[in-house]
Amino acid sequence: MTEKGYLVAVKPSARMVSARVGQWVNSEGPTRLFDSKPLAREWARACSSAGATVWVQDAPAWAAGDADGYLVGRRFRDASAERSGHQATLTGLDDARRDKPS
């Protein structure tokens, strides 16, 4: 944490999944200074939605730059509808192989 607070650099992933974050970057720029890390996390939660999560990740010590952390995001999609499949017992597989013409 810097002497003035906790500086967050907004990553493109956060802008893409959260309209609120995108609006902030458009009007205020790609960084935001908070009084503390918990306040930065609170903002991230407020910017999240049911299908997309935004969170604060600490910047690694070796990273060049002034940011203490990054605001990153990820969109979640329901893969269950796309990947629905059928389970079969081993016995069922053996029967299918036996019935298959050679």
MOPAC internal coordinates of N, CA, C and O (Angstrom, degrees):
PM7 1SCF
backbone

  N    0.0000 0     0.00 0     0.00 0    0    0    0
  C    1.4447 1     0.00 0     0.00 0    1    0    0
  C    1.5257 1   108.65 1     0.00 0    2    1    0
  O    1.2310 1   121.11 1   -43.50 1    3    2    1
  N    1.3251 1   115.48 1   136.50 1    3    2    1
  C    1.4569 1   119.81 1   177.95 1    5    3    2
  C    1.5274 1   109.61 1   -74.72 1    6    5    3
  O    1.2310 1   120.77 1   -10.31 1    7    6    5
  N    1.3070 1   116.13 1   169.69 1    7    6    5
  C    1.4691 1   120.59 1   179.13 1    9    7    6
  C    1.5265 1   111.58 1   -63.18 1   10    9    7
  O    1.2310 1   120.65 1   150.40 1   11   10    9
  N    1.3277 1   116.37 1   -29.60 1   11   10    9
  C    1.4580 1   120.62 1  -176.31 1   13   11   10
  C    1.5210 1   113.11 1   -88.76 1   14   13   11
  O    1.2310 1   119.58 1   165.62 1   15   14   13
  N    1.3101 1   118.41 1   -14.38 1   15   14   13
  C    1.4600 1   121.10 1  -177.56 1   17   15   14
  C    1.5132 1   111.07 1   149.92 1   18   17   15
  O    1.2310 1   120.54 1    26.34 1   19   18   17
  N    1.3223 1   116.57 1  -153.66 1   19   18   17
  C    1.4648 1   123.39 1  -178.15 1   21   19   18
  C    1.5292 1   108.19 1  -113.06 1   22   21   19
  O    1.2310 1   120.53 1   -69.80 1   23   22   21
  N    1.3210 1   116.60 1   110.20 1   23   22   21
  C    1.4603 1   122.50 1  -176.64 1   25   23   22
  C    1.5249 1   109.90 1   -92.48 1   26   25   23
  O    1.2310 1   121.29 1   -55.56 1   27   26   25
  N    1.3292 1   115.14 1   124.44 1   27   26   25
  C    1.4608 1   122.02 1  -178.21 1   29   27   26
  C    1.5206 1   109.14 1  -111.80 1   30   29   27
  O    1.2310 1   120.96 1   -50.60 1   31   30   29
  N    1.3289 1   115.76 1   129.40 1   31   30   29
  C    1.4659 1   121.82 1   172.79 1   33   31   30
  C    1.5241 1   107.42 1   -97.91 1   34   33   31
  O    1.2310 1   120.54 1   -51.70 1   35   34   33
  N    1.3125 1   116.58 1   128.30 1   35   34   33
  C    1.4666 1   121.80 1  -177.54 1   37   35   34
  C    1.5242 1   108.78 1   -84.99 1   38   37   35
  O    1.2310 1   120.99 1   -57.02 1   39   38   37
  N    1.3198 1   115.72 1   122.98 1   39   38   37
  C    1.4591 1   121.88 1   178.75 1   41   39   38
  C    1.5295 1   109.79 1   -87.45 1   42   41   39
  O    1.2310 1   120.34 1   -24.04 1   43   42   41
  N    1.3350 1   116.95 1   155.96 1   43   42   41
  C    1.4650 1   120.18 1   179.85 1   45   43   42
  C    1.5344 1   113.27 1   -56.86 1   46   45   43
  O    1.2310 1   119.94 1   147.37 1   47   46   45
  N    1.3128 1   117.73 1   -32.63 1   47   46   45
  C    1.4675 1   119.75 1  -179.51 1   49   47   46
  C    1.5275 1   111.25 1   -61.55 1   50   49   47
  O    1.2310 1   119.73 1   143.88 1   51   50   49
  N    1.3157 1   118.11 1   -36.12 1   51   50   49
  C    1.4677 1   121.60 1   178.89 1   53   51   50
  C    1.5233 1   110.74 1   -71.13 1   54   53   51
  O    1.2310 1   120.51 1   141.16 1   55   54   53
  N    1.3299 1   116.64 1   -38.84 1   55   54   53
  C    1.4689 1   120.04 1   178.77 1   57   55   54
  C    1.5207 1   111.08 1   -65.87 1   58   57   55
  O    1.2310 1   120.40 1   144.23 1   59   58   57
  N    1.3231 1   116.84 1   -35.77 1   59   58   57
  C    1.4614 1   120.35 1  -176.74 1   61   59   58
  C    1.5279 1   112.75 1   -71.87 1   62   61   59
  O    1.2310 1   119.80 1   148.93 1   63   62   61
  N    1.3147 1   117.98 1   -31.07 1   63   62   61
  C    1.4685 1   119.45 1  -175.34 1   65   63   62
  C    1.5233 1   113.54 1   -98.68 1   66   65   63
  O    1.2310 1   119.68 1   167.93 1   67   66   65
  N    1.3177 1   118.21 1   -12.07 1   67   66   65
  C    1.4649 1   120.59 1  -177.26 1   69   67   66
  C    1.5278 1   110.82 1  -130.85 1   70   69   67
  O    1.2310 1   121.22 1   -64.15 1   71   70   69
  N    1.3305 1   115.27 1   115.85 1   71   70   69
  C    1.4630 1   120.07 1   177.46 1   73   71   70
  C    1.5265 1   110.68 1   -62.15 1   74   73   71
  O    1.2310 1   120.79 1   143.72 1   75   74   73
  N    1.3212 1   116.09 1   -36.28 1   75   74   73
  C    1.4724 1   120.20 1  -179.45 1   77   75   74
  C    1.5284 1   110.93 1   -62.97 1   78   77   75
  O    1.2310 1   120.55 1   138.36 1   79   78   77
  N    1.3178 1   116.55 1   -41.64 1   79   78   77
  C    1.4635 1   120.35 1   177.88 1   81   79   78
  C    1.5252 1   109.73 1   -66.78 1   82   81   79
  O    1.2310 1   120.42 1   137.11 1   83   82   81
  N    1.3327 1   116.79 1   -42.89 1   83   82   81
  C    1.4640 1   120.40 1   178.42 1   85   83   82
  C    1.5118 1   112.33 1   -59.09 1   86   85   83
  O    1.2310 1   120.63 1   138.74 1   87   86   85
  N    1.3262 1   116.40 1   -41.26 1   87   86   85
  C    1.4669 1   120.13 1   178.10 1   89   87   86
  C    1.5274 1   111.13 1   -64.60 1   90   89   87
  O    1.2310 1   121.02 1   140.94 1   91   90   89
  N    1.3379 1   115.65 1   -39.06 1   91   90   89
  C    1.4721 1   119.21 1   178.30 1   93   91   90
  C    1.5260 1   110.05 1   -61.32 1   94   93   91
  O    1.2310 1   120.46 1   132.20 1   95   94   93
  N    1.3185 1   116.72 1   -47.80 1   95   94   93
  C    1.4697 1   120.82 1  -178.28 1   97   95   94
  C    1.5310 1   110.02 1   -62.51 1   98   97   95
  O    1.2310 1   120.05 1   138.35 1   99   98   97
  N    1.3291 1   117.51 1   -41.65 1   99   98   97
  C    1.4690 1   120.19 1   179.96 1  101   99   98
  C    1.5198 1   112.61 1   -63.18 1  102  101   99
  O    1.2310 1   120.38 1   143.19 1  103  102  101
  N    1.3199 1   116.88 1   -36.81 1  103  102  101
  C    1.4672 1   118.89 1  -176.22 1  105  103  102
  C    1.5238 1   113.93 1   -94.31 1  106  105  103
  O    1.2310 1   119.98 1   149.85 1  107  106  105
  N    1.3352 1   117.65 1   -30.15 1  107  106  105
  C    1.4676 1   119.93 1  -172.01 1  109  107  106
  C    1.5344 1   114.90 1  -118.03 1  110  109  107
  O    1.2310 1   120.11 1   161.43 1  111  110  109
  N    1.3268 1   117.40 1   -18.57 1  111  110  109
  C    1.4647 1   120.00 1  -179.35 1  113  111  110
  C    1.5195 1   111.75 1   111.57 1  114  113  111
  O    1.2310 1   120.36 1    -4.84 1  115  114  113
  N    1.3353 1   116.92 1   175.16 1  115  114  113
  C    1.4690 1   121.43 1  -171.44 1  117  115  114
  C    1.5345 1   115.83 1   -83.11 1  118  117  115
  O    1.2310 1   119.66 1  -174.00 1  119  118  117
  N    1.3222 1   118.26 1     6.00 1  119  118  117
  C    1.4627 1   120.17 1   177.32 1  121  119  118
  C    1.5299 1   109.10 1  -130.93 1  122  121  119
  O    1.2310 1   121.84 1   -22.50 1  123  122  121
  N    1.3356 1   114.08 1   157.50 1  123  122  121
  C    1.4655 1   119.15 1   176.31 1  125  123  122
  C    1.5191 1   108.05 1  -144.55 1  126  125  123
  O    1.2310 1   121.17 1   -46.56 1  127  126  125
  N    1.3140 1   115.36 1   133.44 1  127  126  125
  C    1.4585 1   121.70 1  -179.99 1  129  127  126
  C    1.5162 1   109.74 1   -99.54 1  130  129  127
  O    1.2310 1   120.81 1   -52.23 1  131  130  129
  N    1.3228 1   116.06 1   127.77 1  131  130  129
  C    1.4588 1   122.84 1   177.81 1  133  131  130
  C    1.5229 1   108.55 1  -114.85 1  134  133  131
  O    1.2310 1   120.84 1   -22.54 1  135  134  133
  N    1.3170 1   115.99 1   157.46 1  135  134  133
  C    1.4617 1   120.28 1   177.15 1  137  135  134
  C    1.5261 1   111.10 1   -69.01 1  138  137  135
  O    1.2310 1   120.46 1   153.59 1  139  138  137
  N    1.3367 1   116.72 1   -26.41 1  139  138  137
  C    1.4660 1   120.36 1  -178.71 1  141  139  138
  C    1.5239 1   110.03 1  -156.42 1  142  141  139
  O    1.2310 1   120.98 1   -15.55 1  143  142  141
  N    1.3231 1   115.72 1   164.45 1  143  142  141
  C    1.4596 1   120.78 1   176.34 1  145  143  142
  C    1.5273 1   111.73 1   -64.41 1  146  145  143
  O    1.2310 1   118.91 1   138.52 1  147  146  145
  N    1.3395 1   119.68 1   -41.48 1  147  146  145
  C    1.4627 1   118.68 1   176.83 1  149  147  146
  C    1.5281 1   113.56 1   -57.55 1  150  149  147
  O    1.2310 1   119.70 1   145.18 1  151  150  149
  N    1.3254 1   118.18 1   -34.82 1  151  150  149
  C    1.4609 1   120.46 1   176.97 1  153  151  150
  C    1.5250 1   111.29 1   -68.88 1  154  153  151
  O    1.2310 1   120.39 1   144.34 1  155  154  153
  N    1.3203 1   116.85 1   -35.66 1  155  154  153
  C    1.4663 1   120.72 1   175.95 1  157  155  154
  C    1.5267 1   109.91 1   -64.50 1  158  157  155
  O    1.2310 1   120.66 1   138.06 1  159  158  157
  N    1.3185 1   116.35 1   -41.94 1  159  158  157
  C    1.4693 1   120.28 1   178.65 1  161  159  158
  C    1.5313 1   111.31 1   -65.12 1  162  161  159
  O    1.2310 1   120.49 1   143.14 1  163  162  161
  N    1.3122 1   116.68 1   -36.86 1  163  162  161
  C    1.4626 1   120.71 1   178.09 1  165  163  162
  C    1.5292 1   110.51 1   -62.91 1  166  165  163
  O    1.2310 1   120.26 1   138.10 1  167  166  165
  N    1.3233 1   117.11 1   -41.90 1  167  166  165
  C    1.4627 1   121.18 1   177.19 1  169  167  166
  C    1.5277 1   110.23 1   -63.68 1  170  169  167
  O    1.2310 1   120.63 1   138.39 1  171  170  169
  N    1.3228 1   116.40 1   -41.61 1  171  170  169
  C    1.4661 1   120.06 1   178.86 1  173  171  170
  C    1.5301 1   110.35 1   -60.24 1  174  173  171
  O    1.2310 1   119.97 1   135.96 1  175  174  173
  N    1.3202 1   117.66 1   -44.04 1  175  174  173
  C    1.4666 1   120.53 1   177.82 1  177  175  174
  C    1.5192 1   111.20 1   -61.15 1  178  177  175
  O    1.2310 1   120.56 1   140.02 1  179  178  177
  N    1.3167 1   116.54 1   -39.98 1  179  178  177
  C    1.4646 1   120.60 1  -179.89 1  181  179  178
  C    1.5297 1   111.49 1   -67.70 1  182  181  179
  O    1.2310 1   120.23 1   153.70 1  183  182  181
  N    1.3167 1   117.16 1   -26.30 1  183  182  181
  C    1.4628 1   121.53 1  -179.69 1  185  183  182
  C    1.5243 1   112.29 1   -87.29 1  186  185  183
  O    1.2310 1   120.09 1   170.81 1  187  186  185
  N    1.3116 1   117.43 1    -9.19 1  187  186  185
  C    1.4620 1   121.65 1  -179.75 1  189  187  186
  C    1.5257 1   110.18 1   -81.12 1  190  189  187
  O    1.2310 1   121.34 1   -18.95 1  191  190  189
  N    1.3271 1   115.04 1   161.05 1  191  190  189
  C    1.4630 1   120.76 1   177.15 1  193  191  190
  C    1.5236 1   108.41 1  -137.97 1  194  193  191
  O    1.2310 1   120.66 1     0.50 1  195  194  193
  N    1.3211 1   116.34 1  -179.50 1  195  194  193
  C    1.4641 1   120.39 1  -177.96 1  197  195  194
  C    1.5299 1   111.68 1   -61.29 1  198  197  195
  O    1.2310 1   119.85 1   142.59 1  199  198  197
  N    1.3125 1   117.90 1   -37.41 1  199  198  197
  C    1.4613 1   120.75 1  -176.85 1  201  199  198
  C    1.5109 1   114.35 1   -97.98 1  202  201  199
  O    1.2310 1   119.82 1   176.25 1  203  202  201
  N    1.3202 1   117.94 1    -3.75 1  203  202  201
  C    1.4658 1   120.56 1  -177.40 1  205  203  202
  C    1.5279 1   109.50 1  -145.81 1  206  205  203
  O    1.2310 1   121.21 1   -42.77 1  207  206  205
  N    1.2981 1   115.28 1   137.23 1  207  206  205
  C    1.4592 1   121.07 1   179.19 1  209  207  206
  C    1.5225 1   109.55 1  -115.65 1  210  209  207
  O    1.2310 1   121.03 1   -42.99 1  211  210  209
  N    1.3159 1   115.64 1   137.01 1  211  210  209
  C    1.4631 1   122.72 1   175.83 1  213  211  210
  C    1.5167 1   106.60 1  -120.33 1  214  213  211
  O    1.2310 1   120.17 1   -45.02 1  215  214  213
  N    1.3255 1   117.28 1   134.98 1  215  214  213
  C    1.4587 1   120.01 1  -178.95 1  217  215  214
  C    1.5149 1   111.02 1  -145.35 1  218  217  215
  O    1.2310 1   121.29 1   -15.47 1  219  218  217
  N    1.3249 1   115.14 1   164.53 1  219  218  217
  C    1.4584 1   122.55 1   178.80 1  221  219  218
  C    1.5165 1   108.57 1   -99.41 1  222  221  219
  O    1.2310 1   121.58 1   -48.90 1  223  222  221
  N    1.3005 1   114.59 1   131.10 1  223  222  221
  C    1.4693 1   121.87 1   179.38 1  225  223  222
  C    1.5182 1   107.51 1  -123.55 1  226  225  223
  O    1.2310 1   120.03 1   -49.91 1  227  226  225
  N    1.3208 1   117.55 1   130.09 1  227  226  225
  C    1.4625 1   120.23 1   178.87 1  229  227  226
  C    1.5182 1   110.98 1   -61.11 1  230  229  227
  O    1.2310 1   120.94 1   -39.13 1  231  230  229
  N    1.3147 1   115.81 1   140.87 1  231  230  229
  C    1.4611 1   120.72 1   174.89 1  233  231  230
  C    1.5243 1   108.21 1   -75.38 1  234  233  231
  O    1.2310 1   119.67 1   -41.49 1  235  234  233
  N    1.3248 1   118.23 1   138.51 1  235  234  233
  C    1.4685 1   119.18 1   178.54 1  237  235  234
  C    1.5262 1   110.68 1   -66.08 1  238  237  235
  O    1.2310 1   120.93 1   -28.80 1  239  238  237
  N    1.2994 1   115.82 1   151.20 1  239  238  237
  C    1.4708 1   121.30 1  -177.09 1  241  239  238
  C    1.5288 1   112.09 1   -60.59 1  242  241  239
  O    1.2310 1   120.63 1   148.33 1  243  242  241
  N    1.3275 1   116.41 1   -31.67 1  243  242  241
  C    1.4644 1   119.82 1  -177.24 1  245  243  242
  C    1.5247 1   113.61 1   -81.84 1  246  245  243
  O    1.2310 1   120.05 1   169.55 1  247  246  245
  N    1.3147 1   117.52 1   -10.45 1  247  246  245
  C    1.4667 1   120.95 1  -177.02 1  249  247  246
  C    1.5264 1   110.61 1   -70.17 1  250  249  247
  O    1.2310 1   121.78 1   -46.11 1  251  250  249
  N    1.3233 1   114.19 1   133.89 1  251  250  249
  C    1.4604 1   119.47 1   177.33 1  253  251  250
  C    1.5252 1   108.67 1   -76.28 1  254  253  251
  O    1.2310 1   120.28 1   -41.94 1  255  254  253
  N    1.2735 1   117.08 1   138.06 1  255  254  253
  C    1.4654 1   120.58 1   178.60 1  257  255  254
  C    1.5137 1   110.52 1   133.95 1  258  257  255
  O    1.2310 1   121.83 1   -10.78 1  259  258  257
  N    1.3117 1   114.10 1   169.22 1  259  258  257
  C    1.4576 1   120.15 1  -176.24 1  261  259  258
  C    1.5174 1   113.50 1   -94.76 1  262  261  259
  O    1.2310 1   119.94 1   169.88 1  263  262  261
  N    1.3372 1   117.72 1   -10.12 1  263  262  261
  C    1.4609 1   120.75 1  -174.30 1  265  263  262
  C    1.5213 1   111.81 1   -70.18 1  266  265  263
  O    1.2310 1   121.32 1   -38.65 1  267  266  265
  N    1.3200 1   115.08 1   141.35 1  267  266  265
  C    1.4631 1   121.53 1   174.02 1  269  267  266
  C    1.5205 1   110.68 1   -84.89 1  270  269  267
  O    1.2310 1   121.21 1   152.62 1  271  270  269
  N    1.3287 1   115.28 1   -27.38 1  271  270  269
  C    1.4560 1   120.00 1  -178.27 1  273  271  270
  C    1.5097 1   111.27 1  -155.79 1  274  273  271
  O    1.2310 1   121.35 1    -8.74 1  275  274  273
  N    1.3157 1   115.02 1   171.26 1  275  274  273
  C    1.4560 1   122.38 1   179.46 1  277  275  274
  C    1.5229 1   109.20 1  -119.39 1  278  277  275
  O    1.2310 1   120.62 1   -36.69 1  279  278  277
  N    1.3131 1   116.43 1   143.31 1  279  278  277
  C    1.4537 1   121.50 1   170.40 1  281  279  278
  C    1.5259 1   105.76 1   -97.18 1  282  281  279
  O    1.2310 1   120.66 1   -64.34 1  283  282  281
  N    1.3101 1   116.35 1   115.66 1  283  282  281
  C    1.4573 1   122.01 1  -178.13 1  285  283  282
  C    1.5185 1   109.44 1  -122.20 1  286  285  283
  O    1.2310 1   120.61 1   -16.75 1  287  286  285
  N    1.3162 1   116.43 1   163.25 1  287  286  285
  C    1.4506 1   119.51 1  -178.49 1  289  287  286
  C    1.5073 1   112.65 1  -146.85 1  290  289  287
  O    1.2310 1   121.89 1   -18.27 1  291  290  289
  N    1.3147 1   113.99 1   161.73 1  291  290  289
  C    1.4594 1   121.02 1   178.15 1  293  291  290
  C    1.5200 1   108.53 1  -149.38 1  294  293  291
  O    1.2310 1   121.56 1   -42.44 1  295  294  293
  N    1.3158 1   114.62 1   137.56 1  295  294  293
  C    1.4653 1   120.96 1   176.78 1  297  295  294
  C    1.5226 1   107.43 1   -97.42 1  298  297  295
  O    1.2310 1   121.11 1   -42.21 1  299  298  297
  N    1.3219 1   115.47 1   137.79 1  299  298  297
  C    1.4502 1   121.33 1   178.97 1  301  299  298
  C    1.5160 1   108.48 1  -109.35 1  302  301  299
  O    1.2310 1   121.12 1   -39.03 1  303  302  301
  N    1.3105 1   115.45 1   140.97 1  303  302  301
  C    1.4541 1   119.62 1   175.74 1  305  303  302
  C    1.5157 1   108.42 1  -127.71 1  306  305  303
  O    1.2310 1   121.43 1   -27.08 1  307  306  305
  N    1.3031 1   114.87 1   152.92 1  307  306  305
  C    1.4532 1   120.58 1  -179.30 1  309  307  306
  C    1.5168 1   108.60 1   -81.13 1  310  309  307
  O    1.2310 1   120.70 1   -75.34 1  311  310  309
  N    1.3032 1   116.27 1   104.66 1  311  310  309
  C    1.4578 1   121.14 1  -178.23 1  313  311  310
  C    1.5175 1   111.76 1   -86.14 1  314  313  311
  O    1.2310 1   119.76 1   172.42 1  315  314  313
  N    1.3058 1   118.07 1    -7.58 1  315  314  313
  C    1.4561 1   119.98 1  -175.55 1  317  315  314
  C    1.5232 1   112.18 1   -62.48 1  318  317  315
  O    1.2310 1   119.54 1   142.76 1  319  318  317
  N    1.3096 1   118.47 1   -37.24 1  319  318  317
  C    1.4628 1   120.95 1  -179.05 1  321  319  318
  C    1.5263 1   110.72 1   -69.42 1  322  321  319
  O    1.2310 1   120.45 1   143.90 1  323  322  321
  N    1.3357 1   116.74 1   -36.10 1  323  322  321
  C    1.4540 1   120.56 1  -178.66 1  325  323  322
  C    1.5200 1   112.13 1   -76.54 1  326  325  323
  O    1.2310 1   120.03 1   145.87 1  327  326  325
  N    1.2910 1   117.54 1   -34.13 1  327  326  325
  C    1.4527 1   121.84 1  -171.37 1  329  327  326
  C    1.5190 1   113.46 1  -107.14 1  330  329  327
  O    1.2310 1   120.83 1  -159.94 1  331  330  329
  N    1.3128 1   116.02 1    20.06 1  331  330  329
  C    1.4525 1   116.29 1  -179.82 1  333  331  330
  C    1.5240 1   108.24 1   -68.06 1  334  333  331
  O    1.2310 1   120.95 1   -43.55 1  335  334  333
  N    1.2775 1   115.80 1   136.45 1  335  334  333
  C    1.4580 1   120.80 1  -178.07 1  337  335  334
  C    1.5050 1   109.94 1  -139.63 1  338  337  335
  O    1.2310 1   121.17 1     8.12 1  339  338  337
  N    1.2788 1   115.36 1  -171.88 1  339  338  337
  C    1.4504 1   120.78 1  -179.34 1  341  339  338
  C    1.5143 1   108.95 1  -120.80 1  342  341  339
  O    1.2310 1   121.25 1   -41.91 1  343  342  341
  N    1.2830 1   115.22 1   138.09 1  343  342  341
  C    1.4488 1   120.00 1   175.06 1  345  343  342
  C    1.5167 1   108.50 1   -95.51 1  346  345  343
  O    1.2310 1   121.35 1   -32.70 1  347  346  345
  N    1.2981 1   115.03 1   147.30 1  347  346  345
  C    1.4570 1   120.06 1   178.30 1  349  347  346
  C    1.5071 1   108.59 1  -135.94 1  350  349  347
  O    1.2310 1   121.30 1   -30.71 1  351  350  349
  N    1.2939 1   115.12 1   149.29 1  351  350  349
  C    1.4639 1   118.99 1   175.19 1  353  351  350
  C    1.5176 1   108.64 1   -78.51 1  354  353  351
  O    1.2310 1   120.45 1   -17.03 1  355  354  353
  N    1.3046 1   116.74 1   162.97 1  355  354  353
  C    1.4596 1   119.77 1   176.74 1  357  355  354
  C    1.5205 1   110.61 1   -62.02 1  358  357  355
  O    1.2310 1   120.77 1   144.84 1  359  358  357
  N    1.3102 1   116.14 1   -35.16 1  359  358  357
  C    1.4618 1   120.25 1   177.63 1  361  359  358
  C    1.5298 1   109.26 1   -62.67 1  362  361  359
  O    1.2310 1   120.09 1   137.80 1  363  362  361
  N    1.3092 1   117.43 1   -42.20 1  363  362  361
  C    1.4491 1   121.10 1   178.72 1  365  363  362
  C    1.5128 1   112.34 1   -62.21 1  366  365  363
  O    1.2310 1   119.99 1   142.77 1  367  366  365
  N    1.3167 1   117.62 1   -37.23 1  367  366  365
  C    1.4623 1   121.43 1   177.32 1  369  367  366
  C    1.5227 1   110.79 1   -67.54 1  370  369  367
  O    1.2310 1   120.57 1   138.26 1  371  370  369
  N    1.3091 1   116.51 1   -41.74 1  371  370  369
  C    1.4643 1   119.83 1   178.13 1  373  371  370
  C    1.5219 1   110.51 1   -61.35 1  374  373  371
  O    1.2310 1   119.92 1   138.55 1  375  374  373
  N    1.3458 1   117.75 1   -41.45 1  375  374  373
  C    1.4610 1   121.49 1   179.28 1  377  375  374
  C    1.5254 1   110.72 1   -63.26 1  378  377  375
  O    1.2310 1   120.84 1   138.96 1  379  378  377
  N    1.3439 1   116.00 1   -41.04 1  379  378  377
  C    1.4630 1   119.78 1  -179.88 1  381  379  378
  C    1.5246 1   111.42 1   -64.51 1  382  381  379
  O    1.2310 1   120.25 1   140.94 1  383  382  381
  N    1.3202 1   117.12 1   -39.06 1  383  382  381
  C    1.4617 1   121.23 1   178.62 1  385  383  382
  C    1.5309 1   110.99 1   -66.90 1  386  385  383
  O    1.2310 1   120.65 1   139.72 1  387  386  385
  N    1.3101 1   116.36 1   -40.28 1  387  386  385
  C    1.4503 1   121.38 1  -178.88 1  389  387  386
  C    1.5151 1   111.45 1   -66.55 1  390  389  387
  O    1.2310 1   120.02 1   143.83 1  391  390  389
  N    1.3334 1   117.57 1   -36.17 1  391  390  389
  C    1.4571 1   121.83 1  -178.35 1  393  391  390
  C    1.5267 1   113.11 1   -79.04 1  394  393  391
  O    1.2310 1   120.42 1   165.50 1  395  394  393
  N    1.3363 1   116.81 1   -14.50 1  395  394  393
  C    1.4622 1   122.16 1  -177.69 1  397  395  394
  C    1.5322 1   109.47 1   -75.78 1  398  397  395
  O    1.2310 1   119.54 1   -49.54 1  399  398  397
  N    1.3209 1   118.48 1   130.46 1  399  398  397
  C    1.4617 1   120.16 1   179.40 1  401  399  398
  C    1.5262 1   110.48 1   -67.01 1  402  401  399
  O    1.2310 1   119.94 1   -34.33 1  403  402  401
  N    1.2964 1   117.72 1   145.67 1  403  402  401
  C    1.4661 1   122.80 1  -178.80 1  405  403  402
  C    1.4915 1   112.34 1   -86.32 1  406  405  403
  O    1.2310 1   120.10 1   180.00 1  407  406  405

